[in-house]
Amino acid sequence: MSIYMSFVAYCKLEILKNFSCYKNQYQLKSLILIKANQASMEILKKLQNEAKSAA
C-alpha cells in the first residue's frame, strides 16, 4: 500500500510541476510544506485562543 501511495504522490507532484512556474518537484514540495505548516499554525493559534476564552 505504501508503494502505491508513494507513486500516487509522485505523479501528483509531476502533474503540478507541469502546471506551475517551478523548475523541479523539490521547489514545489517545499512550497506545499511551507503552506501546510502556515495553515496548521493558524489553526493552532485559533484553538489556543478558544481555549483561553473558555477558561
PDB file of N, CA, C and O in Angstrom:
ATOM      1  N   MET A   1       0.815  -1.192   0.000  1.00  0.00           N
ATOM      2  CA  MET A   1       0.000   0.000   0.000  1.00  0.00           C
ATOM      3  C   MET A   1       0.859   1.257   0.000  1.00  0.00           C
ATOM      4  O   MET A   1       0.536   2.224  -0.690  1.00  0.00           O
ATOM      5  N   SER A   2       1.948   1.257   0.764  1.00  0.00           N
ATOM      6  CA  SER A   2       2.767   2.462   0.855  1.00  0.00           C
ATOM      7  C   SER A   2       3.491   2.747  -0.462  1.00  0.00           C
ATOM      8  O   SER A   2       3.734   3.906  -0.797  1.00  0.00           O
ATOM      9  N   ILE A   3       3.831   1.706  -1.200  1.00  0.00           N
ATOM     10  CA  ILE A   3       4.481   1.917  -2.500  1.00  0.00           C
ATOM     11  C   ILE A   3       3.489   2.570  -3.454  1.00  0.00           C
ATOM     12  O   ILE A   3       3.850   3.467  -4.215  1.00  0.00           O
ATOM     13  N   TYR A   4       2.264   2.124  -3.412  1.00  0.00           N
ATOM     14  CA  TYR A   4       1.225   2.707  -4.260  1.00  0.00           C
ATOM     15  C   TYR A   4       1.009   4.179  -3.917  1.00  0.00           C
ATOM     16  O   TYR A   4       0.922   5.016  -4.816  1.00  0.00           O
ATOM     17  N   MET A   5       0.922   4.501  -2.635  1.00  0.00           N
ATOM     18  CA  MET A   5       0.706   5.883  -2.215  1.00  0.00           C
ATOM     19  C   MET A   5       1.899   6.764  -2.586  1.00  0.00           C
ATOM     20  O   MET A   5       1.716   7.929  -2.940  1.00  0.00           O
ATOM     21  N   SER A   6       3.096   6.233  -2.510  1.00  0.00           N
ATOM     22  CA  SER A   6       4.282   6.983  -2.925  1.00  0.00           C
ATOM     23  C   SER A   6       4.227   7.283  -4.412  1.00  0.00           C
ATOM     24  O   SER A   6       4.573   8.383  -4.841  1.00  0.00           O
ATOM     25  N   PHE A   7       3.800   6.320  -5.188  1.00  0.00           N
ATOM     26  CA  PHE A   7       3.683   6.511  -6.628  1.00  0.00           C
ATOM     27  C   PHE A   7       2.613   7.550  -6.965  1.00  0.00           C
ATOM     28  O   PHE A   7       2.799   8.373  -7.862  1.00  0.00           O
ATOM     29  N   VAL A   8       1.506   7.506  -6.250  1.00  0.00           N
ATOM     30  CA  VAL A   8       0.436   8.482  -6.467  1.00  0.00           C
ATOM     31  C   VAL A   8       0.929   9.890  -6.120  1.00  0.00           C
ATOM     32  O   VAL A   8       0.665  10.839  -6.858  1.00  0.00           O
ATOM     33  N   ALA A   9       1.636  10.026  -5.008  1.00  0.00           N
ATOM     34  CA  ALA A   9       2.163  11.336  -4.616  1.00  0.00           C
ATOM     35  C   ALA A   9       3.163  11.848  -5.641  1.00  0.00           C
ATOM     36  O   ALA A   9       3.161  13.034  -5.970  1.00  0.00           O
ATOM     37  N   TYR A  10       4.005  10.979  -6.141  1.00  0.00           N
ATOM     38  CA  TYR A  10       4.978  11.372  -7.159  1.00  0.00           C
ATOM     39  C   TYR A  10       4.268  11.844  -8.427  1.00  0.00           C
ATOM     40  O   TYR A  10       4.648  12.858  -9.013  1.00  0.00           O
ATOM     41  N   CYS A  11       3.252  11.119  -8.844  1.00  0.00           N
ATOM     42  CA  CYS A  11       2.506  11.509 -10.052  1.00  0.00           C
ATOM     43  C   CYS A  11       1.806  12.850  -9.869  1.00  0.00           C
ATOM     44  O   CYS A  11       1.787  13.674 -10.784  1.00  0.00           O
ATOM     45  N   LYS A  12       1.232  13.070  -8.690  1.00  0.00           N
ATOM     46  CA  LYS A  12       0.564  14.346  -8.442  1.00  0.00           C
ATOM     47  C   LYS A  12       1.568  15.498  -8.465  1.00  0.00           C
ATOM     48  O   LYS A  12       1.266  16.571  -8.989  1.00  0.00           O
ATOM     49  N   LEU A  13       2.753  15.286  -7.905  1.00  0.00           N
ATOM     50  CA  LEU A  13       3.778  16.329  -7.945  1.00  0.00           C
ATOM     51  C   LEU A  13       4.217  16.618  -9.376  1.00  0.00           C
ATOM     52  O   LEU A  13       4.435  17.775  -9.735  1.00  0.00           O
ATOM     53  N   GLU A  14       4.346  15.591 -10.182  1.00  0.00           N
ATOM     54  CA  GLU A  14       4.739  15.801 -11.575  1.00  0.00           C
ATOM     55  C   GLU A  14       3.660  16.567 -12.344  1.00  0.00           C
ATOM     56  O   GLU A  14       3.974  17.425 -13.169  1.00  0.00           O
ATOM     57  N   ILE A  15       2.409  16.261 -12.079  1.00  0.00           N
ATOM     58  CA  ILE A  15       1.316  16.979 -12.743  1.00  0.00           C
ATOM     59  C   ILE A  15       1.316  18.440 -12.302  1.00  0.00           C
ATOM     60  O   ILE A  15       1.181  19.340 -13.131  1.00  0.00           O
ATOM     61  N   LEU A  16       1.468  18.677 -10.999  1.00  0.00           N
ATOM     62  CA  LEU A  16       1.512  20.053 -10.507  1.00  0.00           C
ATOM     63  C   LEU A  16       2.709  20.809 -11.070  1.00  0.00           C
ATOM     64  O   LEU A  16       2.621  22.002 -11.361  1.00  0.00           O
ATOM     65  N   LYS A  17       3.817  20.110 -11.219  1.00  0.00           N
ATOM     66  CA  LYS A  17       5.020  20.755 -11.746  1.00  0.00           C
ATOM     67  C   LYS A  17       4.777  21.237 -13.169  1.00  0.00           C
ATOM     68  O   LYS A  17       5.270  22.300 -13.547  1.00  0.00           O
ATOM     69  N   ASN A  18       4.036  20.488 -13.958  1.00  0.00           N
ATOM     70  CA  ASN A  18       3.767  20.873 -15.335  1.00  0.00           C
ATOM     71  C   ASN A  18       2.890  22.116 -15.428  1.00  0.00           C
ATOM     72  O   ASN A  18       2.989  22.868 -16.397  1.00  0.00           O
ATOM     73  N   PHE A  19       2.032  22.342 -14.429  1.00  0.00           N
ATOM     74  CA  PHE A  19       1.133  23.482 -14.447  1.00  0.00           C
ATOM     75  C   PHE A  19       1.645  24.672 -13.643  1.00  0.00           C
ATOM     76  O   PHE A  19       0.941  25.675 -13.520  1.00  0.00           O
ATOM     77  N   SER A  20       2.853  24.584 -13.094  1.00  0.00           N
ATOM     78  CA  SER A  20       3.359  25.672 -12.266  1.00  0.00           C
ATOM     79  C   SER A  20       4.627  26.258 -12.878  1.00  0.00           C
ATOM     80  O   SER A  20       5.151  25.753 -13.871  1.00  0.00           O
ATOM     81  N   CYS A  21       5.102  27.326 -12.266  1.00  0.00           N
ATOM     82  CA  CYS A  21       6.296  28.003 -12.773  1.00  0.00           C
ATOM     83  C   CYS A  21       7.575  27.471 -12.135  1.00  0.00           C
ATOM     84  O   CYS A  21       8.655  27.998 -12.401  1.00  0.00           O
ATOM     85  N   TYR A  22       7.479  26.447 -11.308  1.00  0.00           N
ATOM     86  CA  TYR A  22       8.658  25.912 -10.631  1.00  0.00           C
ATOM     87  C   TYR A  22       9.392  24.931 -11.531  1.00  0.00           C
ATOM     88  O   TYR A  22       8.783  24.209 -12.319  1.00  0.00           O
ATOM     89  N   LYS A  23      10.704  24.921 -11.398  1.00  0.00           N
ATOM     90  CA  LYS A  23      11.529  24.124 -12.293  1.00  0.00           C
ATOM     91  C   LYS A  23      11.587  22.647 -11.915  1.00  0.00           C
ATOM     92  O   LYS A  23      11.745  21.790 -12.785  1.00  0.00           O
ATOM     93  N   ASN A  24      11.460  22.347 -10.634  1.00  0.00           N
ATOM     94  CA  ASN A  24      11.531  20.940 -10.248  1.00  0.00           C
ATOM     95  C   ASN A  24      10.556  20.632  -9.113  1.00  0.00           C
ATOM     96  O   ASN A  24       9.951  21.530  -8.528  1.00  0.00           O
ATOM     97  N   GLN A  25      10.425  19.371  -8.828  1.00  0.00           N
ATOM     98  CA  GLN A  25       9.452  18.928  -7.834  1.00  0.00           C
ATOM     99  C   GLN A  25       9.879  19.282  -6.426  1.00  0.00           C
ATOM    100  O   GLN A  25       9.026  19.359  -5.541  1.00  0.00           O
ATOM    101  N   TYR A  26      11.160  19.502  -6.177  1.00  0.00           N
ATOM    102  CA  TYR A  26      11.619  19.816  -4.834  1.00  0.00           C
ATOM    103  C   TYR A  26      11.209  21.230  -4.436  1.00  0.00           C
ATOM    104  O   TYR A  26      10.860  21.468  -3.280  1.00  0.00           O
ATOM    105  N   GLN A  27      11.249  22.167  -5.377  1.00  0.00           N
ATOM    106  CA  GLN A  27      10.764  23.513  -5.101  1.00  0.00           C
ATOM    107  C   GLN A  27       9.267  23.479  -4.805  1.00  0.00           C
ATOM    108  O   GLN A  27       8.796  24.136  -3.877  1.00  0.00           O
ATOM    109  N   LEU A  28       8.545  22.731  -5.576  1.00  0.00           N
ATOM    110  CA  LEU A  28       7.105  22.620  -5.394  1.00  0.00           C
ATOM    111  C   LEU A  28       6.777  21.946  -4.062  1.00  0.00           C
ATOM    112  O   LEU A  28       5.873  22.376  -3.345  1.00  0.00           O
ATOM    113  N   LYS A  29       7.513  20.895  -3.742  1.00  0.00           N
ATOM    114  CA  LYS A  29       7.280  20.170  -2.495  1.00  0.00           C
ATOM    115  C   LYS A  29       7.571  21.056  -1.283  1.00  0.00           C
ATOM    116  O   LYS A  29       6.848  20.998  -0.289  1.00  0.00           O
ATOM    117  N   SER A  30       8.613  21.866  -1.355  1.00  0.00           N
ATOM    118  CA  SER A  30       8.922  22.749  -0.235  1.00  0.00           C
ATOM    119  C   SER A  30       7.859  23.831  -0.091  1.00  0.00           C
ATOM    120  O   SER A  30       7.522  24.214   1.029  1.00  0.00           O
ATOM    121  N   LEU A  31       7.329  24.328  -1.200  1.00  0.00           N
ATOM    122  CA  LEU A  31       6.258  25.316  -1.131  1.00  0.00           C
ATOM    123  C   LEU A  31       5.000  24.720  -0.498  1.00  0.00           C
ATOM    124  O   LEU A  31       4.352  25.366   0.325  1.00  0.00           O
ATOM    125  N   ILE A  32       4.662  23.506  -0.876  1.00  0.00           N
ATOM    126  CA  ILE A  32       3.492  22.833  -0.294  1.00  0.00           C
ATOM    127  C   ILE A  32       3.695  22.636   1.206  1.00  0.00           C
ATOM    128  O   ILE A  32       2.763  22.832   1.987  1.00  0.00           O
ATOM    129  N   LEU A  33       4.904  22.250   1.615  1.00  0.00           N
ATOM    130  CA  LEU A  33       5.198  22.039   3.034  1.00  0.00           C
ATOM    131  C   LEU A  33       5.096  23.347   3.816  1.00  0.00           C
ATOM    132  O   LEU A  33       4.550  23.367   4.919  1.00  0.00           O
ATOM    133  N   ILE A  34       5.610  24.423   3.262  1.00  0.00           N
ATOM    134  CA  ILE A  34       5.540  25.724   3.933  1.00  0.00           C
ATOM    135  C   ILE A  34       4.088  26.155   4.101  1.00  0.00           C
ATOM    136  O   ILE A  34       3.693  26.595   5.181  1.00  0.00           O
ATOM    137  N   LYS A  35       3.296  26.034   3.052  1.00  0.00           N
ATOM    138  CA  LYS A  35       1.881  26.432   3.124  1.00  0.00           C
ATOM    139  C   LYS A  35       1.117  25.569   4.137  1.00  0.00           C
ATOM    140  O   LYS A  35       0.262  26.075   4.863  1.00  0.00           O
ATOM    141  N   ALA A  36       1.422  24.282   4.185  1.00  0.00           N
ATOM    142  CA  ALA A  36       0.753  23.389   5.142  1.00  0.00           C
ATOM    143  C   ALA A  36       1.129  23.759   6.575  1.00  0.00           C
ATOM    144  O   ALA A  36       0.276  23.741   7.462  1.00  0.00           O
ATOM    145  N   ASN A  37       2.394  24.093   6.805  1.00  0.00           N
ATOM    146  CA  ASN A  37       2.824  24.500   8.144  1.00  0.00           C
ATOM    147  C   ASN A  37       2.167  25.803   8.562  1.00  0.00           C
ATOM    148  O   ASN A  37       1.760  25.947   9.715  1.00  0.00           O
ATOM    149  N   GLN A  38       2.056  26.755   7.644  1.00  0.00           N
ATOM    150  CA  GLN A  38       1.401  28.019   7.955  1.00  0.00           C
ATOM    151  C   GLN A  38      -0.067  27.807   8.304  1.00  0.00           C
ATOM    152  O   GLN A  38      -0.577  28.405   9.252  1.00  0.00           O
ATOM    153  N   ALA A  39      -0.736  26.968   7.551  1.00  0.00           N
ATOM    154  CA  ALA A  39      -2.148  26.692   7.818  1.00  0.00           C
ATOM    155  C   ALA A  39      -2.327  26.006   9.169  1.00  0.00           C
ATOM    156  O   ALA A  39      -3.259  26.328   9.906  1.00  0.00           O
ATOM    157  N   SER A  40      -1.453  25.075   9.499  1.00  0.00           N
ATOM    158  CA  SER A  40      -1.575  24.376  10.778  1.00  0.00           C
ATOM    159  C   SER A  40      -1.275  25.312  11.945  1.00  0.00           C
ATOM    160  O   SER A  40      -1.876  25.176  13.011  1.00  0.00           O
ATOM    161  N   MET A  41      -0.358  26.255  11.764  1.00  0.00           N
ATOM    162  CA  MET A  41      -0.080  27.223  12.828  1.00  0.00           C
ATOM    163  C   MET A  41      -1.268  28.150  13.055  1.00  0.00           C
ATOM    164  O   MET A  41      -1.559  28.506  14.197  1.00  0.00           O
ATOM    165  N   GLU A  42      -1.953  28.543  11.998  1.00  0.00           N
ATOM    166  CA  GLU A  42      -3.143  29.382  12.147  1.00  0.00           C
ATOM    167  C   GLU A  42      -4.230  28.637  12.908  1.00  0.00           C
ATOM    168  O   GLU A  42      -4.888  29.217  13.772  1.00  0.00           O
ATOM    169  N   ILE A  43      -4.424  27.376  12.602  1.00  0.00           N
ATOM    170  CA  ILE A  43      -5.427  26.571  13.298  1.00  0.00           C
ATOM    171  C   ILE A  43      -5.046  26.409  14.768  1.00  0.00           C
ATOM    172  O   ILE A  43      -5.905  26.495  15.646  1.00  0.00           O
ATOM    173  N   LEU A  44      -3.764  26.174  15.037  1.00  0.00           N
ATOM    174  CA  LEU A  44      -3.301  26.022  16.412  1.00  0.00           C
ATOM    175  C   LEU A  44      -3.518  27.308  17.208  1.00  0.00           C
ATOM    176  O   LEU A  44      -3.957  27.254  18.357  1.00  0.00           O
ATOM    177  N   LYS A  45      -3.218  28.451  16.617  1.00  0.00           N
ATOM    178  CA  LYS A  45      -3.433  29.728  17.308  1.00  0.00           C
ATOM    179  C   LYS A  45      -4.917  29.958  17.591  1.00  0.00           C
ATOM    180  O   LYS A  45      -5.284  30.450  18.658  1.00  0.00           O
ATOM    181  N   LYS A  46      -5.761  29.599  16.632  1.00  0.00           N
ATOM    182  CA  LYS A  46      -7.202  29.754  16.826  1.00  0.00           C
ATOM    183  C   LYS A  46      -7.688  28.872  17.980  1.00  0.00           C
ATOM    184  O   LYS A  46      -8.488  29.308  18.808  1.00  0.00           O
ATOM    185  N   LEU A  47      -7.201  27.635  18.027  1.00  0.00           N
ATOM    186  CA  LEU A  47      -7.600  26.728  19.108  1.00  0.00           C
ATOM    187  C   LEU A  47      -7.094  27.212  20.461  1.00  0.00           C
ATOM    188  O   LEU A  47      -7.794  27.085  21.466  1.00  0.00           O
ATOM    189  N   GLN A  48      -5.883  27.766  20.496  1.00  0.00           N
ATOM    190  CA  GLN A  48      -5.357  28.288  21.746  1.00  0.00           C
ATOM    191  C   GLN A  48      -6.176  29.469  22.230  1.00  0.00           C
ATOM    192  O   GLN A  48      -6.447  29.588  23.425  1.00  0.00           O
ATOM    193  N   ASN A  49      -6.576  30.349  21.309  1.00  0.00           N
ATOM    194  CA  ASN A  49      -7.410  31.496  21.695  1.00  0.00           C
ATOM    195  C   ASN A  49      -8.774  31.044  22.198  1.00  0.00           C
ATOM    196  O   ASN A  49      -9.303  31.620  23.149  1.00  0.00           O
ATOM    197  N   GLU A  50      -9.346  30.026  21.579  1.00  0.00           N
ATOM    198  CA  GLU A  50     -10.624  29.499  22.042  1.00  0.00           C
ATOM    199  C   GLU A  50     -10.505  28.872  23.414  1.00  0.00           C
ATOM    200  O   GLU A  50     -11.405  28.997  24.244  1.00  0.00           O
ATOM    201  N   ALA A  51      -9.385  28.193  23.652  1.00  0.00           N
ATOM    202  CA  ALA A  51      -9.170  27.554  24.950  1.00  0.00           C
ATOM    203  C   ALA A  51      -8.998  28.618  26.046  1.00  0.00           C
ATOM    204  O   ALA A  51      -9.477  28.440  27.166  1.00  0.00           O
ATOM    205  N   LYS A  52      -8.319  29.715  25.722  1.00  0.00           N
ATOM    206  CA  LYS A  52      -8.139  30.786  26.704  1.00  0.00           C
ATOM    207  C   LYS A  52      -9.451  31.476  27.025  1.00  0.00           C
ATOM    208  O   LYS A  52      -9.717  31.821  28.177  1.00  0.00           O
ATOM    209  N   SER A  53     -10.271  31.674  26.000  1.00  0.00           N
ATOM    210  CA  SER A  53     -11.545  32.356  26.244  1.00  0.00           C
ATOM    211  C   SER A  53     -12.532  31.451  26.978  1.00  0.00           C
ATOM    212  O   SER A  53     -13.410  31.949  27.683  1.00  0.00           O
ATOM    213  N   ALA A  54     -12.408  30.149  26.830  1.00  0.00           N
ATOM    214  CA  ALA A  54     -13.304  29.220  27.516  1.00  0.00           C
ATOM    215  C   ALA A  54     -12.922  29.047  28.983  1.00  0.00           C
ATOM    216  O   ALA A  54     -13.760  28.677  29.805  1.00  0.00           O
ATOM    217  N   ALA A  55     -11.675  29.311  29.309  1.00  0.00           N
ATOM    218  CA  ALA A  55     -11.217  29.086  30.690  1.00  0.00           C
ATOM    219  C   ALA A  55     -11.570  30.218  31.611  1.00  0.00           C
ATOM    220  O   ALA A  55     -11.250  30.170  32.799  1.00  0.00           O
TER     221      ALA A  55
END
